[in-house]
């Protein structure tokens, strides 16, 4: 039996402040994460802090190819989109993690946008991504410039 990439995995937690929960009542872009090295995202998820009520929340992990710009933003239904999750009303409780396994390559200079697409009456969570580093030479990316 072979071994996976567990020893090389990293974790990104999105939040406006460290470990702040993100409410699910108003659809909008909720949080950002910048990519500083070539990575492959293996899993996206939300750690439930307050359970969803009445309506399931739907969240997207969109890819921006230019930080702070929606020009060329890769959204749901487009090749290269990171993923979409549904945070159910039943079956997810406080402390549980709703996740989806994906395989999406991101490059230095990319930005990940955590977007609430469908709001829930109540609920909140902490979004996250698990990834592995891709072995690559910085000189292969025009976004990476060595300092003098």
DRENKOL-443189 format. One line per 4 residues: number of its first residue (from 0); their letters; for each residue x, y, z of N, C-alpha, C, O. Coordinates in nm, 2 decimals. Atoms other than C-alpha are relative to their C-alpha. Example, Ala and Ser with C-alpha at 12.3 -4.5 7.8 and 13.67 -1.06 7.14 Angstrom:
2
0 = as = 0.09,-0.12,0.00,1.23,-0.45,0.78,0.09,0.12,0.00,0.19,0.12,0.07  -0.09,-0.11,0.00,1.37,-0.11,0.71,-0.08,0.11,0.08,-0.03,0.22,0.09
***
This chain:
148
0 = xxxx = 0.08,-0.12,0.00,0.00,0.00,0.00,0.09,0.12,0.00,0.18,0.13,0.08  -0.08,-0.12,0.01,0.14,0.34,-0.10,-0.05,0.10,0.11,-0.15,0.09,0.17  0.03,-0.11,-0.09,0.14,0.65,0.11,-0.04,0.12,-0.08,0.00,0.15,-0.19  0.05,-0.12,0.07,-0.05,0.97,0.02,0.09,0.12,0.03,0.21,0.10,0.07
4 = xxxx = -0.07,-0.13,-0.01,0.06,1.33,0.04,-0.02,0.06,0.14,0.00,0.18,0.15  0.04,-0.06,-0.12,-0.05,1.38,0.40,0.12,0.08,0.07,0.09,0.18,0.13  -0.11,-0.07,-0.06,0.30,1.48,0.51,0.03,0.13,-0.06,0.10,0.22,-0.01  -0.03,-0.12,0.08,0.30,1.76,0.25,-0.13,0.09,0.00,-0.12,0.19,-0.07
8 = xxxx = 0.12,-0.08,0.01,-0.05,1.89,0.31,0.00,0.13,0.08,0.07,0.13,0.19  0.01,-0.12,-0.07,-0.13,2.24,0.42,-0.15,0.03,0.01,-0.23,-0.03,-0.05  0.14,-0.03,-0.02,-0.45,2.40,0.54,-0.01,0.16,0.00,0.07,0.23,0.06  0.03,-0.14,0.00,-0.59,2.75,0.47,-0.14,0.02,0.07,-0.23,-0.05,0.03
12 = xxxx = 0.13,-0.04,-0.06,-0.86,2.89,0.70,-0.03,0.14,-0.04,0.05,0.23,-0.02  0.05,-0.13,0.05,-1.06,3.18,0.56,-0.07,0.07,0.12,-0.14,0.00,0.20  0.07,-0.08,-0.10,-1.18,3.45,0.80,0.04,0.14,-0.01,0.15,0.17,-0.05  -0.03,-0.14,0.00,-1.20,3.82,0.83,0.10,0.03,0.11,0.19,0.12,0.10
16 = xxxx = -0.09,0.00,-0.11,-1.02,3.78,1.16,0.03,-0.14,0.04,-0.05,-0.23,0.00  -0.04,0.14,-0.03,-0.84,3.47,1.29,-0.12,-0.08,0.07,-0.16,-0.04,0.17  0.10,0.09,-0.04,-1.10,3.20,1.33,-0.14,0.07,0.03,-0.22,0.01,0.10  0.14,-0.06,-0.01,-1.40,3.44,1.31,-0.09,-0.08,-0.09,-0.06,-0.13,-0.20
20 = xxxx = 0.10,0.07,0.08,-1.71,3.27,1.19,-0.06,0.10,-0.10,-0.06,0.22,-0.09  0.06,-0.07,0.11,-1.88,3.38,0.87,-0.15,-0.03,-0.01,-0.19,-0.15,-0.03  0.15,0.02,0.00,-2.26,3.43,0.88,-0.05,-0.04,-0.14,0.01,-0.01,-0.24  0.06,0.05,0.13,-2.48,3.27,0.61,-0.13,0.07,-0.03,-0.21,0.01,-0.10
24 = xxxx = 0.13,-0.06,0.02,-2.77,3.52,0.61,0.00,0.09,-0.12,-0.11,0.12,-0.17  0.00,-0.09,0.11,-2.66,3.76,0.33,0.09,-0.05,-0.11,0.21,-0.06,-0.09  -0.08,0.04,0.11,-2.54,3.64,-0.01,0.10,0.11,-0.04,0.06,0.22,-0.07  -0.11,-0.10,0.04,-2.21,3.81,-0.10,0.13,-0.07,0.00,0.14,-0.19,0.05
28 = xxxx = -0.14,0.05,-0.03,-1.83,3.75,-0.12,0.02,0.03,0.14,0.00,0.13,0.20  -0.01,-0.01,-0.15,-1.75,3.68,0.24,0.15,0.00,0.05,0.17,0.06,0.15  -0.14,0.01,-0.04,-1.37,3.61,0.26,0.09,-0.03,-0.11,0.05,-0.08,-0.22  -0.10,0.02,0.11,-1.05,3.59,0.06,0.12,-0.07,0.06,0.14,-0.07,0.18
32 = xxxx = -0.13,0.06,-0.04,-0.73,3.39,0.07,0.09,0.02,-0.12,0.05,-0.01,-0.24  -0.10,-0.02,0.11,-0.42,3.47,-0.14,0.08,-0.12,-0.01,0.11,-0.19,0.09  -0.08,0.12,0.03,-0.21,3.20,-0.30,0.14,0.06,-0.03,0.16,0.14,-0.12  -0.14,-0.05,0.01,0.17,3.26,-0.26,0.10,-0.10,-0.06,0.21,-0.07,-0.08
36 = xxxx = -0.08,0.11,0.06,0.30,2.93,-0.41,-0.09,-0.09,-0.08,-0.21,-0.10,-0.06  0.08,0.09,0.08,0.19,2.67,-0.66,-0.06,-0.11,0.09,0.02,-0.18,0.16  0.06,0.10,-0.08,-0.06,2.44,-0.49,-0.11,-0.08,-0.08,-0.16,-0.03,-0.18  0.12,0.08,0.05,-0.32,2.17,-0.57,-0.10,-0.01,0.12,-0.06,-0.07,0.22
40 = xxxx = 0.11,0.01,-0.11,-0.64,2.21,-0.36,-0.06,-0.14,-0.01,-0.10,-0.18,-0.12  0.05,0.14,-0.01,-0.75,1.86,-0.25,-0.14,0.00,0.06,-0.22,-0.09,0.03  0.13,0.00,-0.07,-1.05,1.95,-0.03,-0.04,0.14,0.04,0.04,0.22,0.08  0.06,-0.13,-0.05,-1.28,2.25,0.04,-0.10,-0.04,0.11,-0.16,-0.15,0.10
44 = xxxx = 0.10,0.03,-0.10,-1.51,2.27,0.34,-0.03,0.12,0.09,0.03,0.23,0.08  0.05,-0.10,-0.10,-1.69,2.46,0.61,-0.01,-0.07,0.13,-0.08,-0.17,0.14  0.02,0.05,-0.13,-1.66,2.40,0.98,-0.12,0.07,0.06,-0.12,0.19,0.08  0.12,-0.05,-0.04,-2.01,2.45,1.11,0.01,0.05,0.15,0.05,-0.02,0.24
48 = xxxx = 0.00,-0.06,-0.13,-2.03,2.69,1.41,-0.14,0.02,0.05,-0.17,0.00,0.17  0.14,-0.01,-0.03,-2.40,2.77,1.41,-0.08,-0.07,-0.12,-0.06,-0.04,-0.23  0.07,0.08,0.10,-2.63,2.52,1.23,-0.09,0.08,-0.09,-0.15,0.18,-0.05  0.09,-0.06,0.09,-2.82,2.62,0.92,-0.15,-0.02,0.04,-0.18,-0.13,0.09
52 = xxxx = 0.15,0.02,-0.03,-3.20,2.68,0.97,-0.08,0.04,-0.12,-0.04,0.12,-0.20  0.10,-0.02,0.11,-3.49,2.67,0.72,0.05,-0.02,-0.14,-0.01,-0.11,-0.21  -0.05,0.01,0.14,-3.28,2.70,0.40,0.15,-0.05,0.01,0.22,0.01,0.09  -0.14,0.04,0.01,-2.96,2.52,0.32,0.08,0.12,-0.07,0.03,0.18,-0.16
56 = xxxx = -0.09,-0.10,0.05,-2.67,2.76,0.25,0.08,-0.06,-0.12,0.12,-0.18,-0.11  -0.08,0.04,0.11,-2.48,2.73,-0.08,0.12,0.09,-0.01,0.10,0.21,-0.02  -0.12,-0.08,0.01,-2.12,2.85,-0.10,0.09,-0.05,-0.11,0.10,-0.17,-0.14  -0.09,0.03,0.11,-1.87,2.87,-0.38,0.14,0.04,0.05,0.16,0.14,0.12
60 = xxxx = -0.14,-0.04,-0.01,-1.49,2.88,-0.37,0.04,0.03,-0.14,0.08,-0.05,-0.22  -0.03,-0.06,0.13,-1.42,3.10,-0.67,0.15,0.03,-0.01,0.22,0.05,0.09  -0.15,-0.03,0.03,-1.07,3.16,-0.83,0.01,0.13,-0.07,-0.05,0.15,-0.18  -0.04,-0.12,0.07,-0.95,3.50,-0.91,0.14,-0.01,-0.05,0.23,-0.05,0.02
64 = xxxx = -0.14,0.01,0.05,-0.65,3.51,-1.14,0.08,0.12,0.02,0.20,0.12,0.00  -0.07,-0.12,-0.04,-0.57,3.86,-1.04,-0.06,0.05,0.13,-0.18,0.07,0.14  0.05,-0.04,-0.13,-0.60,3.97,-0.68,-0.08,0.13,-0.01,-0.05,0.22,-0.08  0.09,-0.12,-0.01,-0.88,4.21,-0.60,-0.07,0.04,-0.13,-0.13,0.15,-0.14
68 = xxxx = 0.07,-0.03,0.13,-1.02,4.19,-0.96,-0.09,-0.12,-0.04,-0.05,-0.23,-0.04  0.09,0.10,0.05,-1.32,4.01,-1.09,0.01,-0.03,-0.15,-0.06,-0.11,-0.20  -0.03,0.02,0.14,-1.19,4.03,-1.44,0.06,-0.14,-0.02,0.17,-0.16,0.04  -0.05,0.13,0.01,-1.14,3.67,-1.54,-0.03,-0.09,0.11,0.02,-0.20,0.12
72 = xxxx = 0.03,0.08,-0.12,-1.29,3.54,-1.22,-0.06,-0.13,-0.05,-0.15,-0.14,-0.13  0.04,0.14,0.04,-1.35,3.16,-1.25,-0.11,-0.04,0.10,-0.08,-0.08,0.22  0.12,0.03,-0.08,-1.70,3.09,-1.11,-0.06,-0.13,-0.03,-0.02,-0.20,-0.12  0.07,0.13,0.01,-1.93,2.79,-1.07,-0.04,-0.02,-0.14,-0.10,0.07,-0.21
76 = xxxx = 0.04,0.04,0.14,-1.99,2.61,-1.40,0.11,0.03,-0.10,0.09,0.00,-0.22  -0.11,-0.03,0.09,-1.66,2.72,-1.55,0.12,-0.09,0.03,0.15,-0.11,0.15  -0.11,0.08,-0.02,-1.36,2.50,-1.60,0.11,0.07,0.09,0.13,0.19,0.06  -0.10,-0.06,-0.09,-1.10,2.57,-1.32,-0.06,0.05,0.12,0.01,0.10,0.21
80 = xxxx = 0.06,-0.04,-0.13,-1.36,2.66,-1.06,0.04,-0.10,0.11,0.06,-0.22,0.08  -0.05,0.08,-0.11,-1.25,2.53,-0.72,-0.11,-0.09,0.05,-0.09,-0.21,0.06  0.11,0.09,-0.04,-1.59,2.40,-0.60,-0.12,0.07,0.07,-0.11,0.19,0.10  0.12,-0.05,-0.06,-1.94,2.45,-0.46,-0.04,-0.10,0.11,-0.04,-0.22,0.09
84 = xxxx = 0.05,0.08,-0.11,-2.08,2.32,-0.13,-0.14,0.04,0.04,-0.18,0.16,0.03  0.13,-0.03,-0.06,-2.43,2.29,0.01,0.01,-0.03,0.15,0.05,-0.14,0.19  0.00,0.02,-0.15,-2.45,2.34,0.39,-0.14,-0.04,0.04,-0.22,0.05,0.05  0.14,0.04,-0.02,-2.76,2.14,0.47,-0.06,0.04,0.13,0.01,0.06,0.23
88 = xxxx = 0.08,-0.03,-0.12,-3.03,2.22,0.73,0.01,-0.13,0.09,0.03,-0.12,0.21  0.00,0.13,-0.08,-3.05,1.85,0.84,0.13,-0.07,-0.03,0.17,-0.07,-0.15  -0.12,0.08,0.03,-2.75,1.64,0.88,0.13,0.07,0.04,0.24,0.00,0.04  -0.12,-0.07,-0.04,-2.50,1.91,0.98,-0.03,0.07,0.13,-0.13,0.14,0.14
92 = xxxx = 0.02,-0.06,-0.13,-2.46,2.03,1.34,0.12,0.07,0.04,0.23,0.06,-0.03  -0.12,-0.07,-0.06,-2.23,2.25,1.54,0.12,-0.09,0.02,0.10,-0.20,0.07  -0.12,0.08,-0.01,-1.88,2.12,1.52,0.03,-0.10,-0.11,0.14,-0.15,-0.12  -0.02,0.09,0.11,-1.92,1.91,1.21,0.06,0.08,-0.12,0.06,0.20,-0.13
96 = xxxx = -0.07,-0.06,0.12,-1.73,1.98,0.88,-0.07,-0.06,-0.12,-0.08,-0.18,-0.14  0.06,0.04,0.13,-1.91,1.98,0.55,0.11,0.02,-0.10,0.17,0.13,-0.11  -0.12,-0.01,0.09,-1.65,1.91,0.28,-0.03,-0.06,-0.14,-0.13,-0.14,-0.16  0.01,0.06,0.13,-1.60,1.81,-0.08,0.15,-0.02,-0.05,0.23,0.08,-0.04
100 = xxxx = -0.13,0.03,0.06,-1.29,1.65,-0.24,0.01,0.06,-0.14,-0.08,0.03,-0.22  -0.02,-0.06,0.13,-1.16,1.84,-0.54,0.15,-0.02,-0.04,0.23,-0.08,0.03  -0.14,0.00,0.05,-0.84,1.86,-0.75,0.02,0.11,-0.09,-0.01,0.10,-0.21  -0.01,-0.12,0.08,-0.77,2.21,-0.87,0.14,0.06,0.03,0.18,0.09,0.14
104 = xxxx = -0.13,-0.07,-0.01,-0.43,2.37,-0.94,-0.02,0.15,0.01,-0.09,0.21,-0.07  -0.01,-0.15,-0.01,-0.37,2.73,-0.82,0.14,0.04,-0.01,0.23,-0.03,0.02  -0.13,-0.06,0.02,-0.08,2.95,-0.90,0.03,0.12,0.09,-0.07,0.18,0.14  -0.03,-0.12,-0.07,0.11,3.22,-0.72,-0.07,0.12,-0.06,-0.08,0.14,-0.18
108 = xxxx = 0.08,-0.12,0.05,-0.09,3.55,-0.74,-0.14,-0.03,-0.01,-0.22,0.07,-0.03  0.15,0.03,0.00,-0.43,3.37,-0.75,-0.06,0.05,0.13,0.01,0.06,0.23  0.07,-0.04,-0.13,-0.69,3.47,-0.49,-0.12,-0.09,0.00,-0.19,-0.11,-0.11  0.12,0.08,-0.02,-0.97,3.24,-0.36,-0.10,0.09,0.07,-0.08,0.14,0.17
112 = xxxx = 0.11,-0.07,-0.05,-1.30,3.40,-0.30,-0.10,-0.10,0.06,-0.15,-0.18,-0.01  0.10,0.08,-0.06,-1.54,3.24,-0.05,-0.13,0.08,-0.01,-0.14,0.18,0.05  0.12,-0.07,0.03,-1.88,3.34,-0.18,-0.12,-0.07,0.05,-0.14,-0.19,0.02  0.13,0.06,-0.04,-2.22,3.28,-0.02,-0.10,0.03,-0.11,-0.13,0.14,-0.14
116 = xxxx = 0.09,-0.01,0.11,-2.45,3.21,-0.31,-0.15,0.00,0.04,-0.23,0.09,0.00  0.14,0.01,-0.05,-2.77,3.11,-0.13,0.00,0.01,0.15,0.07,-0.07,0.22  0.00,-0.03,-0.15,-2.84,3.25,0.22,-0.09,-0.10,0.07,-0.18,-0.15,0.02  0.08,0.08,-0.09,-2.97,3.05,0.51,-0.07,0.10,0.10,-0.02,0.21,0.12
120 = xxxx = 0.06,-0.08,-0.10,-3.21,3.19,0.77,0.09,0.03,0.12,0.10,0.14,0.17  -0.10,-0.02,-0.11,-2.94,3.14,1.04,0.11,-0.10,-0.03,0.09,-0.20,-0.10  -0.11,0.09,0.01,-2.61,2.97,1.05,0.13,0.08,-0.02,0.13,0.19,-0.06  -0.13,-0.06,0.03,-2.23,3.04,1.03,0.10,-0.11,0.00,0.07,-0.22,0.05
124 = xxxx = -0.10,0.10,0.01,-1.91,2.86,0.97,0.13,0.06,-0.03,0.14,0.18,-0.06  -0.13,-0.04,0.03,-1.54,2.88,0.91,0.05,-0.08,-0.13,0.07,-0.20,-0.12  -0.04,0.07,0.12,-1.44,2.79,0.55,0.15,-0.04,0.00,0.23,0.03,0.07  -0.13,0.05,0.00,-1.12,2.60,0.48,0.03,-0.07,-0.13,-0.06,-0.11,-0.20
128 = xxxx = -0.05,0.08,0.11,-0.91,2.44,0.20,0.12,-0.08,0.05,0.21,-0.03,0.12  -0.12,0.09,-0.03,-0.66,2.15,0.23,0.07,-0.01,-0.14,0.00,-0.02,-0.24  -0.07,0.00,0.12,-0.39,2.15,-0.03,0.14,-0.07,0.01,0.18,-0.10,0.13  -0.14,0.05,0.00,-0.05,2.00,-0.13,0.08,0.10,-0.09,0.03,0.16,-0.19
132 = xxxx = -0.09,-0.09,0.08,0.24,2.21,-0.26,0.04,-0.07,-0.13,0.06,-0.20,-0.13  -0.05,0.05,0.12,0.34,2.16,-0.62,0.14,0.04,-0.02,0.17,0.16,0.00  -0.14,-0.03,0.02,0.71,2.13,-0.68,0.01,0.08,-0.13,-0.02,0.02,-0.24  -0.01,-0.08,0.12,0.78,2.41,-0.92,0.11,0.11,0.03,0.14,0.14,0.14
136 = xxxx = -0.10,-0.10,-0.01,1.06,2.66,-0.99,-0.07,0.14,-0.01,-0.15,0.16,-0.10  0.07,-0.13,0.01,0.95,3.02,-0.91,0.02,0.07,-0.13,-0.07,0.15,-0.17  -0.03,-0.07,0.12,1.11,3.14,-1.23,-0.10,-0.04,-0.11,-0.11,0.03,-0.22  0.09,0.04,0.10,0.84,2.95,-1.42,-0.13,0.08,0.01,-0.23,0.06,-0.07
140 = xxxx = 0.12,-0.08,-0.03,0.58,3.20,-1.29,0.03,0.15,-0.02,0.11,0.20,0.05  -0.03,-0.14,0.02,0.57,3.56,-1.42,-0.05,0.08,0.12,0.00,0.19,0.14  0.05,-0.07,-0.12,0.39,3.65,-1.10,0.11,0.01,0.11,0.10,0.08,0.21  -0.10,0.00,-0.10,0.70,3.57,-0.90,0.13,0.07,-0.05,0.19,0.03,-0.15
144 = xxxx = -0.12,-0.08,0.04,0.99,3.82,-0.91,0.10,0.00,0.11,0.07,0.04,0.23  -0.10,0.01,-0.10,1.31,3.76,-0.72,0.05,0.14,0.03,0.07,0.22,-0.06  -0.05,-0.13,-0.05,1.43,4.06,-0.51,0.15,0.01,-0.02,0.22,-0.09,-0.02  -0.14,-0.02,0.02,1.77,4.21,-0.58,0.07,0.01,0.14,0.19,0.03,0.15
***
